[in-house]
Amino acid sequence: MSEALEAAGRWLAQDERVALATVVATRRSAPRPVGSKLSVSESGALAGSVSGGCVESDVFEHAREVLEGGKPRLATYGISDDLALTVGLPCGGEIDVFVDEAEQTVVDRLLRIVGSDERAVLFTVLEGEEIGLSTLVHEDEDAAADPLRKGHSHVFEQEGVRVFADVYGPPPRLLVFGAVDAAEALCKLAKGIGWRTIVADARGKFATPARLPSADELLTSWPEETLERVRPDSHTAVVVLTHDDRFDLPALKGALASDAFYVGALGSRRNQERRRELLLEEGVDEEAVERIAGPCGLDIGAHTPAETAVSMLAEILAVRAGRDGGPLKTAAGRIHAEIA
């Protein structure tokens, strides 16, 4: 998304007109998620992608028509399309792409939001007399509450007209307690998919950039201090790797009291049960304790820290998407989940 927006911002600053194509809906398997963007400049330059190359050439033509004075339009591509042989999606899915001319003030505001910790929603009318009408709403405004709670861009109907809610905000966060080998492996993987990574450990000799080069932020602090500073929200996953009750218990207790969408802990089943009893003795509600994924990770037979990290991140992604994490071969639902 940012590649297309950043390019649009550059071209607009150079007094070029720009068309912006956005994936507003997908059905079945699709090569790019909802919200993916392709920018087309007046001089014919392209940035970003809406399908990985399947339909870009046709979207480019729509963009040129818009820049020549044509109206905004919603184009549908897929195996059922009459143009399937030329611009259809070989993956068998369908996508709806909305094409409109970009406004510099809107693009500039979106770029500021993407580069900060703000959250906002851009509402765009997809049909009817007001097609193309856009309104940018920040997180402190009531209209943004529901889309931000959903956590992903989506189409909804308002007074009989379809509207696209494009959700913007910082990437998901991974907070890891314990500067151990698995922490670096986990951060490396999470950073590779665009997440912000934070590692906390009260032991300064462990929490160093040399040992954890993939951590975006290193905190040498006790769990209570860390949680007060980071304040895990519904876009944060917390993993406890310390193997020490002095760190484990306050970290888990604080994480469970937060809005973190995932709370995981490494350790044997015997240690998980022992730790569970200690948390209950400390007054943590049983329902809250049941939220802990422990031992954390999916059952893939992991042995090394790197393999364990793959297992843990896979479970985190499955929880975030509301999936069980089983084989796709036996899954009944669509392959790609609609998340931010």
N, C-alpha and C positions, 0 to 999 in steps of 0.2 A: 504494500500500500504506500509506504513512505517514498519509495523510488519514484512512483508515478506522481505523487504530490510534490515532491522536491523538484522534479523536472518541470512540472507545471508552473511552480513558483518562479523558477529561473526564467522560463520562456516568457511568462507574463511580465516579469521585471524588465525584459528586453523589448517590451511593447509588441510581443507576438500574441495573437489570439490562440486559445487552446481549447480543445474539446476533451472532455473527460468521460470515459466509458467505465461503468461500474457494474460488477456482478451483483444483482439484487436478489436473485433466487436461484436455487439449484434443485434438481430432482434426480433421484438415483445417484449413481456415481458421477462426480464432476472433477475435472482436473484442478480447479482453483476454488477456494472457499468464497462464500458471500462476503462482499466488501472489497474483493480484489479489483484493481484498477489498471486502466491503460490510458495514458495521456498521449494526445496527438497534437502536435504544434501546427501552426498555419503553414510552416515551411515543409511539413511532412515528416518531422522527426517523431519517433515513438519512444515511450518509456513505460515499463511495467508490463502486466499481462492479465488477460481475463480468461485464458484457456490453455496457456502453454503452447500456443501456435496453431491450434485447431481452427479458430474462427477469427483470428486477428485481422486477416486481410479484409474480410467483409465488414468487421467493426470499423476498420480504418476508413472504408468508403462511407459508412454512416457518419463518421466523425467529420469527414471532408464536406459532406452535404450540410451538416449542422453549421460548420464554419462559413459556408457559402450563403447562409441565411435561412437554412431549413429549420424546421421545428425540432425540439427534443423528441426522442423516440425510444420506445422499448422494443428490443429485438430478442426473439427467442431462437435458440439453436439447439439441435439435438437430433437423435436418431429418427424422431418422428417428423422432422422438418422436411419440407419439400426439397430443400437444398442439401439434404443429408450427404449426397455423394461428393459435394464440393466443399461444404463448410460444416458438415455434421461432426459430432463428437465421437471419435472412435471408441471412447471408453463406454459408450452406451448411455450416457447421462444427458440431461438437458439443463441449459442455463438461460436465464433472462438477463440481458445486458441493457442498462439504461445509458443513453448517450445524450450529453448536453454540453453547451459551452460553459467553460469554467469562469467564475468571477474572481478577480484578483483579491478582493477584500475577503471573500470566503476562504480561498486557498491560503492566504496569509494567516488568517485566524486558525485554520486547521493545523497548519505547520507549527504555530506557536503551541497549540494544544499537544500535538504529537511530541514536541520537544520538551514538554514539562510533565508534571504529575497530575495535570488536570484531566477531568473526564467530561465529555460532552456528546451530544447526539445531533446529527444533521438530518432533519426531516425533509424529504423531497417528494413532491406529488408526482406520481407515475402516469396519470391519465386524466382525462377530462379537460375542462377549460383552463385550469390552472396548472397544467402539466409543466414540470420543471421548476415550479415555485419551491424555494428552499428556505428553511428556517433553522438556524443554529441555536441550540439550547444547552446551557451549561448545567453541570451536575447539581447546582443549588436551586434549580428551577423545577417545579413540580412535574412538568411535561417530560423531563429526562428520567424521572425515577423508575418507571416501569422498564424502559429499554435497558437502562444501566443495571437493573436487577436481573434481567434476562442474561445480560453479559455478552450478547452477540448481535450483530446487525441482522435485520429481518424486515419483511414486508408485513404490514397489517392494514386493516380496512378501517377507514374513518368516514362516516356519513356516506357510505356506498362508494368511496373512492380509495384506491390502493395508494398507500404511502410507504416509502422506504425509510426506515430508521437506521442510519449509519452510525454505529457506536465507535467513539474514539476514546483512547485513554492509554495509560502506560501499560507495558507488558505485564504478564503475571509475574509474581515473585516467588522465589524459593528461599526459605529461611532454614538453614541447617545449623543445628547445635552440635558442636564437636568437630574440631579441626583434624580429622583423621583421614586416612587414605581414601576411604569411600566418599568423603565429602568433596574432595577435589574431582574425583571421577564423576560424581553426580552433578556438580556445578558445571563441569565441562560439557556434559550432555545437555543440561538445561540451557546453558548459554547458547549452545548450537541451534536450539529451536527458538531463540529470541527472548528467553526469560531473563529477568534480573535476578542475580544470585547474591545471597548474603550468608556469610558464615560467622558464627559467634562462638567464642570459647574464652573462658576466664583465664586460661593458661596462655600467657603471651608468647611463650617460647614455641607453642604449636601454631598459633594463629598468625602466620607470617606470609607475606606475598610470595616468598620463595617456595613455600609448601603448598600454597593455594592460589596459583596464578589465575585460575578461572573464576575466582570470586570477585564480583563487582565491588563488594564492600566487605571489609573484615572488621569485626567488633571484638575487642578484648574486654568483655564484660560478663557479669553473671546473668543468668536467664531473666531475672526480674527486670534488670536494667535494659537488657536487650529487647524484651517484649514492650517495654514502655517506649523505647525509641522507635522500634519498627512498626508497632501496632498492626499486627496481621489482620487483613481484611478478607473479603470473600474472593479475592483474586490472589490469595497467598496460600502456598503449601508449606507446611512445617514438618521437618524431619529431624528426629532426635537420634544422634549416633554416639553419644558420649559414654555409655556403659558405666555410669557413676551416678548413684542416687542423689548426690549433692547437686548435680546438674540436671539429670533426667527428670526428677520429680517436679521441681519448680518450672522447668521448661514445658513439660506436658500439662501441668496444671494451668499454667498461663495460656498456653496455646488452645486448650479446650475451652477456656473462658472467652476466647476471641472469636472472630468471624471466619477464621481460616477454613477453607473448604476441604483441606486434607490435613490430618495430623497422624504422622507415622513414627514408629520407633523400632530401631534395630534390636536384635537380641533373641535368645532362645525362647521357646514356648514356656519353659519353666520360669525364666526371668520375667517374661511378660505377665505371667500369672501372679508372681510375687509382687511385681510393680503395681499391678492392678489392685491388689489388696491394700498396698500402702497408700495409693491414691484415694481409695474408698475410706480408709482410716482418717485421711486428712480432710474428709468432708466433700470430696468431689462426687457429684451425682453419678449414680450407676449408669444412667443413660448417656451421660457425657463420656464416661470412661469407655463405653462401648464404641465410641467414635474412633478410638485409636486403632490404626492399622498396624498390628503387631503380631508376629514379625512382619515388617513392611515389605512390600514387593509382591510380584506375581511369581507363581511357581514355574520357573523356567530352568531349574537346576543350576543356578548361578554358584560359582566358586570364588572367582577373583573379585577384588574391589570393583573393577570395571564392569564385570558381569552383574554384580550385585546392584550397581548403579543403574544399569539397563532395566533390571527387574523393578527397582523402586520407581524410576521415572515412568515406566510403562503403567504401573498401578496409579500413580498420580494423574496421568493423562486420562486413564479410564474413569477414575472417580470424577474428574472435571467434566468429562463428557457424559456422565451418567451411564457408563457401560460396565459390563461384567469383566471385560478383559479376556474373554475366551477366544478361540480360533475364529477368524473371519469365515472360514469355510463352513462352519456350522451356525453362523450368526444369521438371524432372520431379518434384521433391520438394514438400513442403508450403511454403506461403508464409512462415509465421512459424516462426522457429527457437526451440528451447527453450534459452534462456540466462537468466542472472540479470540 
